[in-house]
C-alpha cells in the first residue's frame, strides 16, 4: 500500500448536500485518516500518498483535504479509473498499491483495479452490495453506514490488520518523537487540486 484514495460523497458524509454543494465531515473520520497515515509512517518512515477523488466539485472536500494536508484532490472525475494513470506516471504508484474507500457505482471502475477495496455500506443499495460481492469488487464492507463514521472503521480495520493499532494509538497519545516527526512532515504537505 502506497496510496490512500477516498471518494467523498457517501464516504465522509451521508451524501446529502445543500444548494451550495457543501457537505460535512466528521472529526472522528479525520482522526481515522490521520491515524492510518501515521501507522503507515511508522512502517515506512514516509507518509502515504493520500487523495480525495470525487465525481463532483465539493468545497468542503477541498477545505478538509487542505486542512488535513492531503496530497491531492481531484474534482469532477466521472471515470475514476483514469486517476490510476496519473498516480503511476506522477508518483510511481501501481494500481495494486492503492487502498480505495468508496460507496457507489461511479467508483467501481477504480475499485476494480485497486489493491485493497473498502465499500461503505448503505441499507438503500443491497443489490449493489451483492453485486460487489459477486464481482469481487470489495475486500471489506463496512458495518457502519454512510455518514456514520465509516472512514474511522476502515482506519481501525487497516491498523489492526497491520498489527499497528495499539502502537499507533499509544504513540499518538504520548505525542512521542515518532508522532512529532510525522505531524511535522504531514503539515508540510501542500494539497494539489485537479
N, C-alpha and C positions, 0 to 999 in steps of 0.2 A: 504494500500500500504506500503510494507516494502522494496521492491526492485525495482530498475530501471534497466531494461535489454535492451540493444541495439544491434541490428545487426550492422555491419559496412558498408560493400559494398552495395551501393544503398541507404543507410540511411544518412551517414555522407558525402557522395560524390556521384557523378553520377554513379559510378560503373566501370568507366574506370580505368585501372592500366597500368603502364609501365612494361617493361620486368623484372624489379627488384621486381615486385609485389607491388610496392609502390603506394600509393593513396594520397589523400589530405583530409584536413578537413577545416572547416570554424570557424573563431573566433566567428562569430555570433551564430553558433550552440554550441560552447564551453560555451559561456555566458549563453545560454539557459539551458544547463545541470547544470551549476553552480547555476543558479537561482532556478531551480527545486529542487535541493538538499538543497539549503538554505531555500526555502519555507517549505520543509518537516521538516527541522531542527527547524524552527520557531514553527511548530505544535507539534513536539515530543521531542525537545531538544536532538535529535540524528540524525545522518546523515544516509540516507537510503543506504542499500547495493546497490552498483552500479557496473555494469559489461558490458563488450562487449563480445558477443558470436558470433564468426564468423565461417563460413564453411571453410574459407581459413586462411593461415598464412600471416598476413599483418603487416610488420614492422611499418608502420605509425600508425596503430591502437594501437599497443603496446606502441609506443612512446607517443601518445596522452593520453592513459589511465594512464601512469605513470606521465605525466606532470600534469594531472588533478586529480591525486590521487584517481583513481577508485579502488575498492576493488579487481577486478578480470578481467583478460582477458582469454578467452578460444578460442584457435585457432584450426581449422581443425575439428570442431564438425559438422558432416553431419546430425546427428539426434538430433536436438537441444532440443527436449523434455527431453532428458537424463539429461540436466542441472538441471532440477527440483529436481531430486533425490539428487544431490549434495547440492542444496540450502536448502532442507528440512533437510537432515542429518547433514550438517555442520553449518547451520545458523538458523535453525528452521523457515524457510520461506516457507509457503504453496503456492501452485500454484495460488490461488485466491488473494494472496498478491503481485503478480508480475505485474508491468506495463511493457509491451513489445512494443518496436518500431521496425518495420520490413518492408520488402518490397517485398519478393518473395516466391516462392513455398517452398524452403528449410526451411523457417521459420514457416510454417503453423502448424507443429506438436506442437511447443511451443506456438504459438498464440492460438491454440485450448484450451489449458489448463490454459492460463494466465488470471488474473482477469481483466486487462484493456489492450486492444489491439489497437495500433495505426499503421495503414497501410499507408506507404508512397506511394503517387500516382506516377504513370508513365503513360504517354499517350500511351506507347507501349504495355500496358497489360490491355486493357479494359475488356477482358474476365476474367482475374484473379480478377480484382476489383469486377466484377459482382459475381464471384464465392464466394469471401469472404463475400459479402453482403448476398447472398442466404444461405450460410452455417453459417452465424453469427460468422465469424472469426475476425471481426474488429468492434470496438466500435466507431472509428473515422477514416476517410480517409482524409489525408492532402489535402489542396488546393494547396500547394506548391509541385512541383515535386522533385524527387530525385535530389540531387545536388543543390537545390535552398533554402537552409536553413530550411528544413522541421523539423529538430530537434528543432529549435527555435520556430517554430509554435506550435509543440507539447507542449513545455515547457510553452508557454504563455496560451495555452488552459487549461493545467492542473492547473496552478496557478490561472487562472480566475475561473475555476470550484470549486476550494478550497476557493475562495474569498480571495486570498492572493496576487494577482498580485501587487496592489498598495503598500501594506505593504512591500513586498519583495523588490521591486524596491526602495522604499523610504529608507529602512534600508541599502541597498547596496550603494546607492548614498551617504548617510551620513557616511558610514563606521562606524556605531554605535557599541555599545558593543556587541549586538547580532551577527552582521556580523563578528566582530573581533574574537569572541569566535568560531563561526562556521568555519572561514577560518583557524584558528589555528588547530582545530580538523581535518578538511579536509586535511590539508597539512601534518598531521602526519600519514595519511593512506599510507601504502606501498602496491603497486599493486602486487598481486599474479598472476603468469602465469601458465596456464594449457595447 
